Amino acid sequence: MGLEGKLALVTGASRPHGIGRATALALAAAGADVVVTGFHNMDGANSVAQEIRSLGRRSMAFQLDGTVYEDVRKTFAAVKAEFGPVNILVNNAALMNHNVTIAKTTIEEWDYEVRLCLNSAFYCVKEAWADMCAGKWGRIVSITSVAGVLGGYGQTSYGAAKAGLISLAKSIALEGARFNITANCVIVGISETDAAAKLPEAVLEKVEKRTAVGRAAKPEEIAEAVVFAASNAYMTGALVNMLGGMDLFVF
């Protein structure tokens, strides 16, 4: 189904080669108007919004610190005043800020990563929820990670937060079913994003070889899975696997 007449909000859509940007453009191509958020790189967020408008869809970029509930509340209020209620929410904002062992992880690092990767998603759901229930239609898609299902050495806070998104989606799915609200997660292993480009080449090659298909996903391929989840009325509480076989028994 097309998404004409729907308003999507995609968090963390400012990176030039990010999943958020690709998802925002894919949703617009499917017919939705799309609001995007960024924090540090508002030039990137504004660029995505401009590209969406060039497709004939309504769009605007908002600066959002997802770790602060009051900021989320104000942003959703501003979006509603400008565009109307959010129908499709894509929780994409995240930051894998450090890869260190438990012994070296500070409490401040743990708290911030969990707030950004998990708390921010709940804050956004909380603000979109009443309007989705009133409108008897809502699609919530959260981007999670292989670290959330397999764990990751040196990724305690990131992995725990990404695992939390999966449980959150299942609870939302149960509460939202009678309101025609679905909630699903798209699980990503390695993708050709700005974040992945920061990995040492040897590490990147090793991770890619761990996949059955032997390569990283393109952000556009992840975006296709998000659009599918946002377009499907029956799938809910599900984990859409975009790992390229990373979770298979690969030699």
C-alpha positions, -999 to 999 in steps of 0.1 A, spaced: 0 0 0 11 36 -5 15 60 23 -2 90 8 -18 113 34 4 100 62 30 120 81 62 103 91 88 114 116 123 100 113 148 107 141 185 109 134 182 117 97 210 141 93 240 120 83 247 121 45 251 83 43 229 73 71 200 49 75 178 78 87 183 98 55 177 68 33 146 59 52 132 95 51 136 95 13 121 61 9 90 70 29 86 101 8 89 81 -24 61 58 -10 39 89 -6 43 101 29 51 136 41 83 133 62 96 153 91 132 147 100 153 154 131 189 160 137 210 173 165 247 181 157 244 183 119 214 204 111 228 213 77 225 176 69 189 174 82 179 205 63 194 190 31 173 159 35 141 180 41 149 200 9 153 168 -11 120 155 2 103 187 -8 118 183 -43 98 150 -45 66 170 -40 61 160 -3 59 183 27 90 182 49 109 202 76 139 195 98 138 200 135 167 200 159 160 174 186 179 162 216 162 129 221 178 123 255 157 152 269 120 144 273 109 181 273 128 187 241 109 157 225 76 171 238 82 205 224 93 191 190 62 170 186 40 199 195 57 220 169 54 193 143 17 189 150 11 226 148 28 228 114 18 195 98 -7 177 120 -3 145 140 25 120 133 12 87 118 45 69 112 74 71 137 108 57 129 131 56 159 165 57 143 186 81 164 215 63 180 251 66 189 276 38 195 298 62 214 324 38 227 336 3 224 352 -5 257 349 -32 283 327 -30 313 356 -22 335 364 9 314 328 20 308 319 50 329 284 55 344 281 87 324 288 68 291 263 41 300 236 65 310 239 87 278 240 58 254 209 42 270 191 75 270 198 82 233 192 47 220 163 36 242 148 63 263 145 87 233 124 60 214 100 58 243 98 95 246 88 98 209 63 69 212 48 86 243 43 119 223 29 102 192 7 77 211 -25 97 219 -29 110 183 -23 75 169 -49 60 192 -74 88 184 -68 83 147 -70 45 149 -38 43 128 -1 42 136 31 26 125 61 25 148 94 12 135 126 11 155 161 5 141 179 -20 163 212 -39 160 228 -73 159 244 -62 192 208 -62 207 203 -99 199 239 -114 199 256 -90 223 289 -74 215 323 -73 232 327 -38 245 291 -29 237 273 -33 270 253 -1 269 246 0 232 237 -37 231 214 -34 261 197 -4 247 191 -20 213 178 -51 230 154 -29 250 140 -16 217 129 -51 208 110 -56 240 96 -21 238 82 -29 203 65 -61 215 48 -42 244 37 -14 221 23 -40 197 2 -56 224 -12 -22 236 -16 -8 202 -34 -36 183 -69 -25 192 -61 10 178 -46 -3 145 -11 6 157 17 -17 148 52 -17 162 82 -36 147 120 -35 147 144 -37 118 176 -54 129 208 -42 112 242 -58 113 267 -38 92 256 -11 68 275 13 45 269 43 68 290 72 80 293 54 114 306 22 98 331 42 78 349 51 110 357 15 118 392 3 111 394 -13 76 405 -47 91 376 -47 115 351 -38 87 364 -66 65 361 -91 93 325 -81 100 316 -82 63 331 -117 60 309 -128 89 278 -122 68 266 -149 45 263 -124 16 298 -112 21 291 -74 22 276 -46 42 240 -36 35 233 -4 16 213 21 37 186 20 9 182 -17 15 175 -11 52 151 17 42 131 -7 21 125 -29 51 114 1 71 89 11 44 76 -25 43 70 -25 81 53 9 79 30 -3 51 19 -36 65 -12 -37 87 -8 -73 100 28 -76 110 34 -64 145 58 -72 173 82 -86 147 119 -84 141 127 -78 105 161 -94 99 184 -73 78 216 -90 89 227 -105 56 230 -138 73 253 -125 100 234 -146 125 238 -178 106 265 -204 112 291 -190 88 326 -204 84 
